[in-house]
């Protein structure tokens, strides 16, 4: 069986606005934390607060800026994964109808 190449799948959100909007609409309905995520939360509880309390004001400002960058990158990555998954599912659905 041929290996699936994700790079050949055009998932640019500039060309997939409708699918990306669907992701935005569905995300709140599917964003409940899993048991695995809750376990990670318990394991690292208090780490962020401890780290932030050790910063001076300038460090805190830069760290907040860094967190905003990470959040923005995560949103883009989640949208990209959703679009890729949606297109893959549609291709599989179409192939199964042949």
Backbone as XML, in Angstrom:
<?xml version="1.0"?>
<chain id="A" units="angstrom">
  <residue number="1" name="UNK">
    <atom name="N" x="0.843" y="-1.189" z="0.000"/>
    <atom name="CA" x="0.000" y="0.000" z="0.000"/>
    <atom name="C" x="0.882" y="1.244" z="0.000"/>
  </residue>
  <residue number="2" name="UNK">
    <atom name="N" x="0.501" y="2.219" z="-0.766"/>
    <atom name="CA" x="1.266" y="3.456" z="-0.891"/>
    <atom name="C" x="1.125" y="4.305" z="0.374"/>
  </residue>
  <residue number="3" name="UNK">
    <atom name="N" x="2.235" y="4.928" z="0.805"/>
    <atom name="CA" x="2.229" y="5.790" z="1.983"/>
    <atom name="C" x="1.506" y="7.095" z="1.651"/>
  </residue>
  <residue number="4" name="UNK">
    <atom name="N" x="0.619" y="7.549" z="2.547"/>
    <atom name="CA" x="-0.118" y="8.794" z="2.326"/>
    <atom name="C" x="0.810" y="9.972" z="2.561"/>
  </residue>
  <residue number="5" name="UNK">
    <atom name="N" x="0.865" y="10.897" z="1.629"/>
    <atom name="CA" x="1.745" y="12.057" z="1.723"/>
    <atom name="C" x="0.927" y="13.294" z="2.050"/>
  </residue>
  <residue number="6" name="UNK">
    <atom name="N" x="1.017" y="13.763" z="3.295"/>
    <atom name="CA" x="0.254" y="14.930" z="3.724"/>
    <atom name="C" x="0.700" y="16.201" z="3.018"/>
  </residue>
  <residue number="7" name="UNK">
    <atom name="N" x="1.929" y="16.232" z="2.551"/>
    <atom name="CA" x="2.435" y="17.427" z="1.879"/>
    <atom name="C" x="1.733" y="17.654" z="0.539"/>
  </residue>
  <residue number="8" name="UNK">
    <atom name="N" x="1.231" y="16.607" z="-0.064"/>
    <atom name="CA" x="0.509" y="16.751" z="-1.334"/>
    <atom name="C" x="-0.934" y="17.166" z="-1.139"/>
  </residue>
  <residue number="9" name="UNK">
    <atom name="N" x="-1.391" y="17.180" z="0.087"/>
    <atom name="CA" x="-2.766" y="17.557" z="0.389"/>
    <atom name="C" x="-2.789" y="19.057" z="0.694"/>
  </residue>
  <residue number="10" name="UNK">
    <atom name="N" x="-3.431" y="19.822" z="-0.157"/>
    <atom name="CA" x="-3.486" y="21.266" z="0.032"/>
    <atom name="C" x="-4.440" y="21.580" z="1.175"/>
  </residue>
  <residue number="11" name="UNK">
    <atom name="N" x="-3.864" y="21.990" z="2.304"/>
    <atom name="CA" x="-4.708" y="22.320" z="3.450"/>
    <atom name="C" x="-4.526" y="23.785" z="3.850"/>
  </residue>
  <residue number="12" name="UNK">
    <atom name="N" x="-4.102" y="24.596" z="2.917"/>
    <atom name="CA" x="-3.945" y="26.020" z="3.183"/>
    <atom name="C" x="-5.299" y="26.621" z="3.549"/>
  </residue>
  <residue number="13" name="UNK">
    <atom name="N" x="-5.387" y="27.248" z="4.737"/>
    <atom name="CA" x="-6.670" y="27.813" z="5.159"/>
    <atom name="C" x="-7.101" y="28.954" z="4.252"/>
  </residue>
  <residue number="14" name="UNK">
    <atom name="N" x="-6.163" y="29.540" z="3.507"/>
    <atom name="CA" x="-6.550" y="30.598" z="2.572"/>
    <atom name="C" x="-7.462" y="30.040" z="1.489"/>
  </residue>
  <residue number="15" name="UNK">
    <atom name="N" x="-7.368" y="28.747" z="1.215"/>
    <atom name="CA" x="-8.199" y="28.110" z="0.200"/>
    <atom name="C" x="-9.311" y="27.277" z="0.830"/>
  </residue>
  <residue number="16" name="UNK">
    <atom name="N" x="-9.385" y="27.274" z="2.125"/>
    <atom name="CA" x="-10.326" y="26.407" z="2.815"/>
    <atom name="C" x="-11.065" y="27.164" z="3.918"/>
  </residue>
  <residue number="17" name="UNK">
    <atom name="N" x="-11.491" y="28.367" z="3.629"/>
    <atom name="CA" x="-12.115" y="29.201" z="4.646"/>
    <atom name="C" x="-13.360" y="28.553" z="5.251"/>
  </residue>
  <residue number="18" name="UNK">
    <atom name="N" x="-14.151" y="27.906" z="4.421"/>
    <atom name="CA" x="-15.384" y="27.294" z="4.909"/>
    <atom name="C" x="-15.081" y="26.158" z="5.875"/>
  </residue>
  <residue number="19" name="UNK">
    <atom name="N" x="-14.104" y="25.326" z="5.520"/>
    <atom name="CA" x="-13.742" y="24.218" z="6.403"/>
    <atom name="C" x="-13.139" y="24.759" z="7.695"/>
  </residue>
  <residue number="20" name="UNK">
    <atom name="N" x="-12.308" y="25.788" z="7.604"/>
    <atom name="CA" x="-11.723" y="26.389" z="8.798"/>
    <atom name="C" x="-12.806" y="27.003" z="9.681"/>
  </residue>
  <residue number="21" name="UNK">
    <atom name="N" x="-13.824" y="27.618" z="9.072"/>
    <atom name="CA" x="-14.935" y="28.185" z="9.848"/>
    <atom name="C" x="-15.710" y="27.073" z="10.547"/>
  </residue>
  <residue number="22" name="UNK">
    <atom name="N" x="-15.857" y="25.928" z="9.876"/>
    <atom name="CA" x="-16.506" y="24.775" z="10.498"/>
    <atom name="C" x="-15.706" y="24.317" z="11.716"/>
  </residue>
  <residue number="23" name="UNK">
    <atom name="N" x="-14.408" y="24.303" z="11.598"/>
    <atom name="CA" x="-13.550" y="23.934" z="12.730"/>
    <atom name="C" x="-13.778" y="24.882" z="13.901"/>
  </residue>
  <residue number="24" name="UNK">
    <atom name="N" x="-13.848" y="26.179" z="13.616"/>
    <atom name="CA" x="-14.077" y="27.164" z="14.675"/>
    <atom name="C" x="-15.422" y="26.941" z="15.349"/>
  </residue>
  <residue number="25" name="UNK">
    <atom name="N" x="-16.431" y="26.568" z="14.564"/>
    <atom name="CA" x="-17.763" y="26.339" z="15.119"/>
    <atom name="C" x="-17.812" y="25.054" z="15.944"/>
  </residue>
  <residue number="26" name="UNK">
    <atom name="N" x="-17.090" y="24.024" z="15.512"/>
    <atom name="CA" x="-17.132" y="22.736" z="16.194"/>
    <atom name="C" x="-16.198" y="22.647" z="17.398"/>
  </residue>
  <residue number="27" name="UNK">
    <atom name="N" x="-15.158" y="23.451" z="17.412"/>
    <atom name="CA" x="-14.160" y="23.340" z="18.473"/>
    <atom name="C" x="-14.762" y="23.435" z="19.878"/>
  </residue>
  <residue number="28" name="UNK">
    <atom name="N" x="-15.637" y="24.400" z="20.151"/>
    <atom name="CA" x="-16.198" y="24.455" z="21.514"/>
    <atom name="C" x="-16.988" y="23.206" z="21.893"/>
  </residue>
  <residue number="29" name="UNK">
    <atom name="N" x="-17.525" y="22.516" z="20.911"/>
    <atom name="CA" x="-18.307" y="21.311" z="21.187"/>
    <atom name="C" x="-17.425" y="20.086" z="21.431"/>
  </residue>
  <residue number="30" name="UNK">
    <atom name="N" x="-16.162" y="20.168" z="21.028"/>
    <atom name="CA" x="-15.266" y="19.016" z="21.132"/>
    <atom name="C" x="-14.028" y="19.309" z="21.970"/>
  </residue>
  <residue number="31" name="UNK">
    <atom name="N" x="-14.045" y="20.392" z="22.718"/>
    <atom name="CA" x="-12.820" y="20.812" z="23.397"/>
    <atom name="C" x="-12.743" y="20.388" z="24.860"/>
  </residue>
  <residue number="32" name="UNK">
    <atom name="N" x="-13.616" y="19.478" z="25.302"/>
    <atom name="CA" x="-13.528" y="19.000" z="26.678"/>
    <atom name="C" x="-12.214" y="18.251" z="26.858"/>
  </residue>
  <residue number="33" name="UNK">
    <atom name="N" x="-11.565" y="18.474" z="27.975"/>
    <atom name="CA" x="-10.266" y="17.857" z="28.223"/>
    <atom name="C" x="-10.434" y="16.350" z="28.426"/>
  </residue>
  <residue number="34" name="UNK">
    <atom name="N" x="-9.534" y="15.597" z="27.841"/>
    <atom name="CA" x="-9.552" y="14.143" z="27.977"/>
    <atom name="C" x="-8.920" y="13.745" z="29.305"/>
  </residue>
  <residue number="35" name="UNK">
    <atom name="N" x="-9.060" y="12.486" z="29.648"/>
    <atom name="CA" x="-8.439" y="11.988" z="30.885"/>
    <atom name="C" x="-6.924" y="12.141" z="30.812"/>
  </residue>
  <residue number="36" name="UNK">
    <atom name="N" x="-6.361" y="11.885" z="29.648"/>
    <atom name="CA" x="-4.912" y="12.032" z="29.471"/>
    <atom name="C" x="-4.483" y="13.481" z="29.712"/>
  </residue>
  <residue number="37" name="UNK">
    <atom name="N" x="-5.259" y="14.434" z="29.196"/>
    <atom name="CA" x="-4.937" y="15.850" z="29.399"/>
    <atom name="C" x="-5.114" y="16.246" z="30.865"/>
  </residue>
  <residue number="38" name="UNK">
    <atom name="N" x="-6.146" y="15.720" z="31.505"/>
    <atom name="CA" x="-6.354" y="16.018" z="32.931"/>
    <atom name="C" x="-5.218" y="15.460" z="33.787"/>
  </residue>
  <residue number="39" name="UNK">
    <atom name="N" x="-4.687" y="14.314" z="33.393"/>
    <atom name="CA" x="-3.536" y="13.736" z="34.107"/>
    <atom name="C" x="-2.313" y="14.642" z="33.963"/>
  </residue>
  <residue number="40" name="UNK">
    <atom name="N" x="-2.107" y="15.155" z="32.769"/>
    <atom name="CA" x="-0.994" y="16.100" z="32.554"/>
    <atom name="C" x="-1.213" y="17.349" z="33.401"/>
  </residue>
  <residue number="41" name="UNK">
    <atom name="N" x="-2.453" y="17.850" z="33.460"/>
    <atom name="CA" x="-2.768" y="19.015" z="34.302"/>
    <atom name="C" x="-2.396" y="18.750" z="35.755"/>
  </residue>
  <residue number="42" name="UNK">
    <atom name="N" x="-2.754" y="17.553" z="36.259"/>
    <atom name="CA" x="-2.444" y="17.216" z="37.660"/>
    <atom name="C" x="-0.941" y="17.123" z="37.882"/>
  </residue>
  <residue number="43" name="UNK">
    <atom name="N" x="-0.240" y="16.521" z="36.921"/>
    <atom name="CA" x="1.201" y="16.336" z="37.055"/>
    <atom name="C" x="1.949" y="17.669" z="37.128"/>
  </residue>
  <residue number="44" name="UNK">
    <atom name="N" x="1.494" y="18.654" z="36.355"/>
    <atom name="CA" x="2.206" y="19.925" z="36.279"/>
    <atom name="C" x="1.476" y="21.062" z="36.997"/>
  </residue>
  <residue number="45" name="UNK">
    <atom name="N" x="0.544" y="20.721" z="37.869"/>
    <atom name="CA" x="-0.224" y="21.739" z="38.600"/>
    <atom name="C" x="0.723" y="22.654" z="39.390"/>
  </residue>
  <residue number="46" name="UNK">
    <atom name="N" x="0.550" y="23.946" z="39.204"/>
    <atom name="CA" x="1.326" y="24.936" z="39.940"/>
    <atom name="C" x="2.651" y="25.316" z="39.321"/>
  </residue>
  <residue number="47" name="UNK">
    <atom name="N" x="3.106" y="24.579" z="38.307"/>
    <atom name="CA" x="4.412" y="24.864" z="37.707"/>
    <atom name="C" x="4.422" y="26.239" z="37.051"/>
  </residue>
  <residue number="48" name="UNK">
    <atom name="N" x="3.389" y="26.544" z="36.262"/>
    <atom name="CA" x="3.337" y="27.829" z="35.570"/>
    <atom name="C" x="3.306" y="28.982" z="36.570"/>
  </residue>
  <residue number="49" name="UNK">
    <atom name="N" x="2.487" y="28.861" z="37.594"/>
    <atom name="CA" x="2.390" y="29.926" z="38.600"/>
    <atom name="C" x="3.731" y="30.132" z="39.311"/>
  </residue>
  <residue number="50" name="UNK">
    <atom name="N" x="4.408" y="29.044" z="39.627"/>
    <atom name="CA" x="5.713" y="29.141" z="40.286"/>
    <atom name="C" x="6.723" y="29.815" z="39.379"/>
  </residue>
  <residue number="51" name="UNK">
    <atom name="N" x="6.730" y="29.423" z="38.114"/>
    <atom name="CA" x="7.648" y="30.028" z="37.149"/>
    <atom name="C" x="7.376" y="31.515" z="37.009"/>
  </residue>
  <residue number="52" name="UNK">
    <atom name="N" x="6.105" y="31.879" z="36.801"/>
    <atom name="CA" x="5.762" y="33.291" z="36.607"/>
    <atom name="C" x="6.082" y="34.134" z="37.834"/>
  </residue>
  <residue number="53" name="UNK">
    <atom name="N" x="5.921" y="33.577" z="39.019"/>
    <atom name="CA" x="6.197" y="34.354" z="40.236"/>
    <atom name="C" x="7.688" y="34.623" z="40.404"/>
  </residue>
  <residue number="54" name="UNK">
    <atom name="N" x="8.539" y="33.879" z="39.688"/>
    <atom name="CA" x="9.983" y="34.096" z="39.790"/>
    <atom name="C" x="10.481" y="35.175" z="38.823"/>
  </residue>
  <residue number="55" name="UNK">
    <atom name="N" x="9.616" y="35.654" z="37.939"/>
    <atom name="CA" x="10.017" y="36.643" z="36.940"/>
    <atom name="C" x="9.995" y="38.049" z="37.499"/>
  </residue>
  <residue number="56" name="UNK">
    <atom name="N" x="10.908" y="38.866" z="36.996"/>
    <atom name="CA" x="10.801" y="40.296" z="37.250"/>
    <atom name="C" x="9.813" y="40.859" z="36.218"/>
  </residue>
  <residue number="57" name="UNK">
    <atom name="N" x="9.376" y="42.115" z="36.343"/>
    <atom name="CA" x="8.358" y="42.645" z="35.415"/>
    <atom name="C" x="8.738" y="42.540" z="33.936"/>
  </residue>
  <residue number="58" name="UNK">
    <atom name="N" x="9.993" y="42.785" z="33.599"/>
    <atom name="CA" x="10.407" y="42.703" z="32.193"/>
    <atom name="C" x="10.330" y="41.258" z="31.692"/>
  </residue>
  <residue number="59" name="UNK">
    <atom name="N" x="10.787" y="40.323" z="32.505"/>
    <atom name="CA" x="10.720" y="38.915" z="32.127"/>
    <atom name="C" x="9.267" y="38.462" z="31.975"/>
  </residue>
  <residue number="60" name="UNK">
    <atom name="N" x="8.407" y="38.924" z="32.877"/>
    <atom name="CA" x="6.989" y="38.559" z="32.824"/>
    <atom name="C" x="6.370" y="39.047" z="31.502"/>
  </residue>
  <residue number="61" name="UNK">
    <atom name="N" x="6.719" y="40.282" z="31.110"/>
    <atom name="CA" x="6.193" y="40.844" z="29.865"/>
    <atom name="C" x="6.633" y="39.993" z="28.675"/>
  </residue>
  <residue number="62" name="UNK">
    <atom name="N" x="7.914" y="39.624" z="28.619"/>
    <atom name="CA" x="8.416" y="38.811" z="27.512"/>
    <atom name="C" x="7.799" y="37.418" z="27.522"/>
  </residue>
  <residue number="63" name="UNK">
    <atom name="N" x="7.597" y="36.857" z="28.706"/>
    <atom name="CA" x="6.989" y="35.538" z="28.793"/>
    <atom name="C" x="5.536" y="35.580" z="28.328"/>
  </residue>
  <residue number="64" name="UNK">
    <atom name="N" x="4.804" y="36.618" z="28.684"/>
    <atom name="CA" x="3.425" y="36.766" z="28.217"/>
    <atom name="C" x="3.387" y="36.882" z="26.695"/>
  </residue>
  <residue number="65" name="UNK">
    <atom name="N" x="4.339" y="37.620" z="26.145"/>
    <atom name="CA" x="4.434" y="37.759" z="24.687"/>
    <atom name="C" x="4.719" y="36.389" z="24.048"/>
  </residue>
  <residue number="66" name="UNK">
    <atom name="N" x="5.604" y="35.633" z="24.665"/>
    <atom name="CA" x="5.923" y="34.289" z="24.180"/>
    <atom name="C" x="4.678" y="33.396" z="24.230"/>
  </residue>
  <residue number="67" name="UNK">
    <atom name="N" x="3.903" y="33.459" z="25.304"/>
    <atom name="CA" x="2.691" y="32.663" z="25.420"/>
    <atom name="C" x="1.681" y="33.028" z="24.335"/>
  </residue>
  <residue number="68" name="UNK">
    <atom name="N" x="1.586" y="34.307" z="24.001"/>
    <atom name="CA" x="0.683" y="34.725" z="22.931"/>
    <atom name="C" x="1.118" y="34.127" z="21.593"/>
  </residue>
  <residue number="69" name="UNK">
    <atom name="N" x="2.422" y="34.097" z="21.355"/>
    <atom name="CA" x="2.938" y="33.503" z="20.121"/>
    <atom name="C" x="2.612" y="32.017" z="20.076"/>
  </residue>
  <residue number="70" name="UNK">
    <atom name="N" x="2.846" y="31.310" z="21.161"/>
    <atom name="CA" x="2.570" y="29.874" z="21.207"/>
    <atom name="C" x="1.075" y="29.611" z="21.000"/>
  </residue>
  <residue number="71" name="UNK">
    <atom name="N" x="0.222" y="30.424" z="21.633"/>
    <atom name="CA" x="-1.230" y="30.276" z="21.459"/>
    <atom name="C" x="-1.638" y="30.481" z="20.000"/>
  </residue>
  <residue number="72" name="UNK">
    <atom name="N" x="-1.063" y="31.494" z="19.362"/>
    <atom name="CA" x="-1.394" y="31.768" z="17.959"/>
    <atom name="C" x="-0.951" y="30.609" z="17.065"/>
  </residue>
  <residue number="73" name="UNK">
    <atom name="N" x="0.244" y="30.091" z="17.307"/>
    <atom name="CA" x="0.737" y="28.967" z="16.519"/>
    <atom name="C" x="-0.110" y="27.718" z="16.744"/>
  </residue>
  <residue number="74" name="UNK">
    <atom name="N" x="-0.563" y="27.512" z="17.972"/>
    <atom name="CA" x="-1.412" y="26.363" z="18.276"/>
    <atom name="C" x="-2.750" y="26.461" z="17.545"/>
  </residue>
  <residue number="75" name="UNK">
    <atom name="N" x="-3.333" y="27.662" z="17.502"/>
    <atom name="CA" x="-4.595" y="27.842" z="16.779"/>
    <atom name="C" x="-4.429" y="27.507" z="15.304"/>
  </residue>
  <residue number="76" name="UNK">
    <atom name="N" x="-3.338" y="27.964" z="14.704"/>
    <atom name="CA" x="-3.084" y="27.683" z="13.289"/>
    <atom name="C" x="-2.885" y="26.181" z="13.082"/>
  </residue>
  <residue number="77" name="UNK">
    <atom name="N" x="-2.120" y="25.537" z="13.953"/>
    <atom name="CA" x="-1.867" y="24.100" z="13.823"/>
    <atom name="C" x="-3.147" y="23.295" z="13.993"/>
  </residue>
  <residue number="78" name="UNK">
    <atom name="N" x="-3.997" y="23.682" z="14.945"/>
    <atom name="CA" x="-5.264" y="22.972" z="15.143"/>
    <atom name="C" x="-6.168" y="23.120" z="13.925"/>
  </residue>
  <residue number="79" name="UNK">
    <atom name="N" x="-6.227" y="24.314" z="13.387"/>
    <atom name="CA" x="-7.046" y="24.549" z="12.198"/>
    <atom name="C" x="-6.525" y="23.721" z="11.025"/>
  </residue>
  <residue number="80" name="UNK">
    <atom name="N" x="-5.209" y="23.691" z="10.870"/>
    <atom name="CA" x="-4.593" y="22.936" z="9.778"/>
    <atom name="C" x="-4.881" y="21.444" z="9.921"/>
  </residue>
  <residue number="81" name="UNK">
    <atom name="N" x="-4.751" y="20.920" z="11.126"/>
    <atom name="CA" x="-5.039" y="19.499" z="11.351"/>
    <atom name="C" x="-6.503" y="19.189" z="11.076"/>
  </residue>
  <residue number="82" name="UNK">
    <atom name="N" x="-7.406" y="20.092" z="11.480"/>
    <atom name="CA" x="-8.828" y="19.858" z="11.232"/>
    <atom name="C" x="-9.103" y="19.818" z="9.738"/>
  </residue>
  <residue number="83" name="UNK">
    <atom name="N" x="-8.593" y="20.792" z="9.003"/>
    <atom name="CA" x="-8.819" y="20.849" z="7.558"/>
    <atom name="C" x="-8.254" y="19.586" z="6.903"/>
  </residue>
  <residue number="84" name="UNK">
    <atom name="N" x="-7.062" y="19.186" z="7.312"/>
    <atom name="CA" x="-6.445" y="17.989" z="6.751"/>
    <atom name="C" x="-7.299" y="16.758" z="7.060"/>
  </residue>
  <residue number="85" name="UNK">
    <atom name="N" x="-7.739" y="16.617" z="8.280"/>
    <atom name="CA" x="-8.579" y="15.488" z="8.664"/>
    <atom name="C" x="-9.905" y="15.480" z="7.938"/>
  </residue>
  <residue number="86" name="UNK">
    <atom name="N" x="-10.502" y="16.657" z="7.794"/>
    <atom name="CA" x="-11.785" y="16.772" z="7.098"/>
    <atom name="C" x="-11.635" y="16.348" z="5.642"/>
  </residue>
  <residue number="87" name="UNK">
    <atom name="N" x="-10.611" y="16.858" z="4.977"/>
    <atom name="CA" x="-10.403" y="16.507" z="3.571"/>
    <atom name="C" x="-10.095" y="15.021" z="3.413"/>
  </residue>
  <residue number="88" name="UNK">
    <atom name="N" x="-9.298" y="14.482" z="4.327"/>
    <atom name="CA" x="-8.983" y="13.061" z="4.265"/>
    <atom name="C" x="-10.248" y="12.222" z="4.440"/>
  </residue>
  <residue number="89" name="UNK">
    <atom name="N" x="-11.096" y="12.603" z="5.393"/>
    <atom name="CA" x="-12.345" y="11.881" z="5.617"/>
    <atom name="C" x="-13.258" y="11.962" z="4.384"/>
  </residue>
  <residue number="90" name="UNK">
    <atom name="N" x="-13.309" y="13.118" z="3.766"/>
    <atom name="CA" x="-14.148" y="13.258" z="2.568"/>
    <atom name="C" x="-13.606" y="12.418" z="1.424"/>
  </residue>
  <residue number="91" name="UNK">
    <atom name="N" x="-12.279" y="12.375" z="1.286"/>
    <atom name="CA" x="-11.693" y="11.543" z="0.230"/>
    <atom name="C" x="-12.008" y="10.067" z="0.474"/>
  </residue>
  <residue number="92" name="UNK">
    <atom name="N" x="-11.890" y="9.636" z="1.733"/>
    <atom name="CA" x="-12.206" y="8.254" z="2.068"/>
    <atom name="C" x="-13.683" y="7.948" z="1.806"/>
  </residue>
  <residue number="93" name="UNK">
    <atom name="N" x="-14.547" y="8.903" z="2.163"/>
    <atom name="CA" x="-15.974" y="8.716" z="1.919"/>
    <atom name="C" x="-16.262" y="8.594" z="0.430"/>
  </residue>
  <residue number="94" name="UNK">
    <atom name="N" x="-15.655" y="9.462" z="-0.358"/>
    <atom name="CA" x="-15.858" y="9.405" z="-1.807"/>
    <atom name="C" x="-15.319" y="8.101" z="-2.395"/>
  </residue>
  <residue number="95" name="UNK">
    <atom name="N" x="-14.148" y="7.660" z="-1.923"/>
    <atom name="CA" x="-13.570" y="6.409" z="-2.421"/>
    <atom name="C" x="-14.464" y="5.222" z="-2.066"/>
  </residue>
  <residue number="96" name="UNK">
    <atom name="N" x="-15.084" y="5.259" z="-0.893"/>
    <atom name="CA" x="-15.916" y="4.139" z="-0.495"/>
    <atom name="C" x="-17.215" y="4.069" z="-1.287"/>
  </residue>
  <residue number="97" name="UNK">
    <atom name="N" x="-17.596" y="5.162" z="-1.922"/>
    <atom name="CA" x="-18.825" y="5.188" z="-2.723"/>
    <atom name="C" x="-18.600" y="4.699" z="-4.146"/>
  </residue>
  <residue number="98" name="UNK">
    <atom name="N" x="-17.356" y="4.540" z="-4.547"/>
    <atom name="CA" x="-17.050" y="4.121" z="-5.927"/>
    <atom name="C" x="-17.392" y="2.666" z="-6.124"/>
  </residue>
</chain>
